[in-house]
Amino acid sequence: MSSSMIEIKKFYAQHVHVTEDTLKVDLTDGRSIEVPLAWFPRLLHGNSEERNEWRLIGSGEGIHWPLLDEDISIQGLLEGRGSAESQSSLKNWLDQRSTESGRR
C-alpha cells in the first residue's frame, strides 16, 4: 500500500500598502494581492496614520495593525476571506473610537 504526501506551501508577505479603499500585499514569491478595504472595516475606518502603522507577524504569515487592533493572515487573503468580526464587536470598537476622539 502506498500513500502520497501533500505538500503544504506557506506564503509570506514582504510589504503592505494601504490606500483609501484598497489593501495591497506583496508576497515573497513575487505575487501581489489586492483586496477592497471594505473586507476589513477596521482598516476602512482607520486614518492613514493608523493604516500605515503595520508590522509583519509570524515571519510574514500575517499582518498586524497595533493602532487598529487588526490582524490579517496571508492564507485568509489568498482564500478570499474578509474580516470575521461580528457587527456588534465592530460597533463597540467604533463607539470606543468616537468616545476617545471626543476626549482629544
N, C-alpha and C positions, 0 to 999 in steps of 0.2 A: 504494500500500500504506500502510495506516495502522497505527500502533502506539499502544497505550494505556499510560499511566503508572499505576503502582500507587503510591498514597500510603502511605508507611510512617510511622505515627504513633508517637512515643515517649511513654511515660508516666513520670511523675516522682512520687517520694514527697515529702511535705512534713512528715509526722510519723509517729513509730513508738511503739507502746505494746506492751509485753510483759508478760503475766501468767504465772502458774504453768504454764498449759497452752496459751496462745494468743499468736500474733503478729498484731498488727493494724497495718496500714499505711494511712494516709490519703494519697490521691493528690491532685495539684493540680487534677484535673478534677472533684473533688467526690466521687469514689467512695472506698470503703474496702474493703480486702481483709483477710480473717481466715483464718488457716490454723493448724492444730494445731502446737504446738512439736515434736511427735513427728516432723515432717518435717525438723527441724533439730536433731539430737542435741546439738550443742554448746550451743545455746541451752537445750535441755531440761535439760542437766546443769549449766548455769551458775546462779549465785545471782542474786538480784535486783539487787545492785550491778553485777555483770558484764553482765546483760541490759540495764540502764538506761544503760550507757555505750556509746552508739552515735553514729555520725555518718553523714550522707548523703555519698555519693561520686558523682562524675560529675554534679554538679548535680541529684542526686536520682534518677539511674538505678539506684542501688544503695544498700545499707546496709552499714556496716562496724562490727563489734564488736571493738575492739582487744584487750580483755581475754580474749576467747574465740577470737580469730583466725578469725572467721567473716565471710564476705561473701555477701550475697544480692542478686540482681538483681531489679528490679521486673518485668522481662519474664518471668523464670523463675517468679515468683509468679503472674503473670497466666496463664501456661501450665500452672500446676498442678504445677510441678517442685519437689521437695524437694531435700535435700542429696544430692550425688553422691559424698560422701566414702565411701571404702571402709571396711569393717568393721575391717580391720587398722589403718588410719590412725586411726580413731576410738578403737580400743583403745589404741594408743600414746599418743594425746593424754590419754585418761582415766588411764592408768598414770602419765604425767608429772604430771598434776594431783594424783594421790594422793601421789606422792613429794614434790612441792612443799608440799602441805598438811601433811605429816608433819614437815617441817622448821620450820614456823612455831611 
